[in-house]
Amino acid sequence: MGETLRIGLVYELLGSAPQPDPAPLDADAEYEPEETISTLEAALARLGCESVRIGSPQALLEALGQGRLPPLGLDAVLNIAEGYGTRNREAWTPVLLEMAGIPCLGSDALTLSLSLDKAWARDVVAAVGVPVPPGFCVDSIEDLERNEISIDYPLFVKPRWEGTAKGIRCESRVADAASLARQVARVVADYQQPALVEAFLPGAEYTVTLVGEGRPLPVLQRALDVATGIGLHAIARHDPAAPYHLPGVLDAALEAELQRLAARAFGALRCRDYARVDFRLDAAGTAYFLEINPLPTFARDGSFGILAELEGRCVEALLADVLAAGLGRLGLR
């Protein structure tokens, strides 16, 4: 590699970042434990890189304002910070780095903001032939009352620009107009943003992790809550003992189709280096796009950890390969 690369880390630890007031109980659900930061440092160390902890986007802004980052001699930054509040929150770090002329691993600010806005992301991927479930956005109860609902129940209600299943409860699956109104009101009040309402698809749920220029890794099926059919990753936060099942059969044809659609979504949104795309099947087995996350978790119990276990190696080794490819894209390998 030559001279040792110095890679800055921008992140938020659970319980450490500022939040809106009042904030919902799951406001920091997207933030990471200390273990995730240590895992990334170990992955970078495998590449012979030196890690430099910067901290939150606010810490990055302060450092830039004081002129402290250029003396650190950073070659690039790995950003996993989520921010809070707005649909541009995931773009805070890459915008600051772009202004400072510091290369950043992962997707750029526009991709992060567009992908976080689930309604806009739906429009973009649908335009390139990726199926999306019927759905619509509402800004308020009054907005809901002005629109005729043309989608059959059950429906699913979630915040328009949140991730990590924030805002999702067992009650998010609604079977009638009164329940729909209650959940729209809750999302708008608690998360200060529009609600996205979609047809609730009855089939299995899958997630596809992509790396590099959009190379899909093996598809993973997500466990579903038995009572509601909602992904267990959303329900377990509220009911850790909820029974679950894996109703799908992932054969070669379905896996290839999911990987094809995921790669198309990755390309349409101009993702870079890594992302995760979630799909759900309808009753006929057709796959529909749910969302894309260009800031997937690097936690040991996340998708990368599971994929590394399937490959028979540690997650640090898998992440080292992923980060090496990103550094190569930046001309640093």
Residue pairs with C-beta under 8 A, 6 or more apart in sequence:
1 47
1 48
1 333
4 48
4 49
4 50
5 47
5 48
5 49
5 50
5 75
5 76
5 327
5 332
6 49
6 50
6 52
6 72
6 73
6 74
6 75
7 44
7 49
7 50
7 51
7 52
7 74
7 75
7 76
7 77
7 78
7 105
8 51
8 52
8 53
8 54
8 69
8 72
8 74
8 76
8 77
8 78
8 102
9 37
9 40
9 41
9 51
9 52
9 53
9 54
9 77
9 78
9 80
10 54
10 55
10 56
10 57
10 59
10 60
10 77
10 78
10 79
10 80
10 81
10 93
11 32
11 36
11 37
11 55
11 56
11 79
11 80
11 81
12 28
12 31
12 32
12 56
12 57
12 81
12 82
12 83
13 31
13 32
13 33
13 34
13 37
14 28
14 31
14 32
14 33
15 28
15 31
16 31
16 56
17 28
17 31
17 56
17 84
18 58
18 84
19 27
19 28
19 84
20 27
20 84
20 85
20 192
24 166
24 167
24 190
24 191
26 164
26 165
26 166
26 167
26 237
27 84
27 166
29 164
29 165
29 166
29 237
30 82
30 163
30 164
30 166
31 82
32 80
32 297
32 298
32 299
33 299
35 299
35 300
36 80
36 297
36 298
36 299
36 300
37 53
39 298
39 299
39 300
39 315
39 316
39 319
40 51
40 78
40 80
40 298
40 319
41 51
42 316
43 315
43 316
43 317
43 319
43 320
43 323
44 50
44 51
44 78
44 320
44 323
45 51
46 316
46 317
46 320
47 320
47 323
47 324
47 327
49 327
52 72
52 74
54 60
54 63
54 69
54 77
56 81
57 81
57 83
57 92
57 93
57 96
60 69
60 93
60 96
60 97
61 96
63 69
64 96
64 99
64 100
69 100
69 102
70 100
74 102
75 103
75 332
76 102
76 103
76 104
76 105
76 327
76 330
76 332
77 93
77 97
77 102
77 103
77 104
77 105
78 104
78 105
78 106
78 323
79 93
79 94
79 97
79 104
79 105
79 106
79 295
80 295
80 297
80 298
81 90
81 92
81 93
82 89
82 90
82 163
82 295
83 89
83 90
83 91
83 92
85 192
86 161
87 113
87 116
87 117
87 160
87 161
87 193
88 109
88 113
89 116
90 112
90 113
90 116
90 294
90 295
91 109
91 110
91 112
91 113
93 104
94 104
94 106
94 107
94 108
94 109
94 112
95 109
97 103
97 104
98 104
98 108
98 109
103 330
103 332
105 273
105 323
105 326
105 327
105 330
106 272
106 273
106 274
106 294
106 295
106 326
107 115
107 269
107 270
107 271
107 272
107 273
107 275
107 294
107 295
108 270
108 272
110 270
111 269
111 270
111 271
111 272
111 294
112 294
112 295
114 120
114 121
114 124
114 269
115 121
115 269
115 271
115 275
115 291
115 292
115 293
115 294
116 161
116 163
117 160
117 161
118 158
118 160
118 161
118 196
118 291
119 135
119 137
119 160
119 194
119 196
121 269
121 291
121 292
122 132
122 135
122 289
124 268
124 269
125 132
125 264
125 265
125 268
125 269
125 289
125 292
126 132
126 289
127 268
128 264
128 265
128 267
128 268
129 264
130 261
130 264
130 265
130 268
130 289
131 261
131 286
131 287
131 288
131 289
132 288
132 289
133 198
133 199
133 201
133 280
133 282
133 288
133 290
134 151
134 198
134 199
135 151
135 196
135 197
135 198
135 199
136 147
136 151
136 196
136 197
137 160
137 194
137 195
137 196
137 197
138 144
138 147
138 184
138 188
138 194
138 195
138 197
139 188
139 194
140 184
140 188
141 181
141 184
141 185
141 188
144 180
144 181
144 184
149 155
149 177
149 180
151 197
151 198
151 199
152 199
153 174
153 175
153 176
154 173
154 174
154 175
154 200
155 173
155 174
155 180
155 197
155 198
155 199
155 200
156 172
156 173
156 174
156 197
156 198
156 199
156 200
156 230
157 172
157 174
157 180
157 183
157 184
157 187
157 195
157 196
157 197
158 167
158 168
158 172
158 187
158 195
158 196
158 198
159 166
159 167
159 187
159 191
159 193
159 194
159 195
159 196
160 193
160 194
160 195
160 196
161 193
162 191
162 193
163 291
163 293
163 295
164 297
165 231
165 233
165 234
165 237
166 191
167 187
167 190
167 191
168 230
168 234
168 235
169 234
169 238
170 225
170 227
170 228
170 230
170 235
170 238
170 239
171 179
171 182
171 183
172 183
172 230
172 234
173 200
173 228
173 229
173 230
174 180
174 182
174 183
180 197
183 195
184 195
184 197
187 193
187 194
187 195
188 194
188 195
200 229
201 280
201 281
201 282
201 283
201 288
202 229
202 282
202 283
203 247
203 248
203 280
203 281
203 282
203 283
203 285
204 221
204 222
204 224
204 246
204 247
204 248
204 249
204 280
204 281
205 221
205 222
205 224
205 231
205 248
205 278
205 279
205 280
205 281
205 290
206 219
206 220
206 221
206 222
206 248
206 250
206 258
206 278
206 279
206 280
206 281
206 287
207 219
207 220
207 222
207 276
207 277
207 278
207 279
207 303
208 216
208 217
208 219
208 220
208 258
208 259
208 262
208 276
208 277
208 278
208 279
209 216
209 217
209 220
209 274
209 275
209 276
209 296
209 303
209 304
209 307
210 216
210 217
210 262
210 263
210 266
210 271
210 274
210 275
210 276
210 277
211 217
211 273
211 274
211 321
211 322
211 325
212 273
212 322
212 325
213 272
214 263
214 266
214 267
214 271
215 263
216 258
216 259
216 262
216 263
217 307
218 255
218 307
218 310
219 250
219 254
219 255
219 258
219 259
220 303
220 306
220 307
221 246
221 248
221 250
222 231
222 232
222 233
222 278
223 231
223 232
223 233
223 244
223 245
223 246
224 230
224 231
224 232
224 244
224 245
224 246
224 247
225 231
225 232
225 235
225 242
225 243
225 244
226 242
226 243
226 244
226 245
227 242
227 243
228 235
232 242
232 244
235 242
236 242
248 254
248 281
254 285
254 287
257 287
258 279
258 287
261 277
261 279
261 287
261 289
262 277
262 279
265 277
265 289
265 292
266 275
266 277
266 292
269 275
269 292
269 294
271 292
271 294
272 294
272 326
272 329
273 322
273 325
273 326
273 329
274 294
274 296
274 322
274 326
275 292
275 293
275 294
275 296
276 292
276 293
276 296
276 303
277 289
277 291
277 292
277 293
278 289
278 290
278 291
278 292
278 293
279 287
279 288
279 289
279 290
280 287
280 288
280 290
281 287
281 288
282 288
296 302
296 303
296 304
297 303
297 304
298 304
298 315
298 319
299 305
300 315
304 315
304 318
304 319
304 322
305 315
307 318
308 314
308 315
308 317
308 318
308 319
309 315
311 318
324 333
327 333
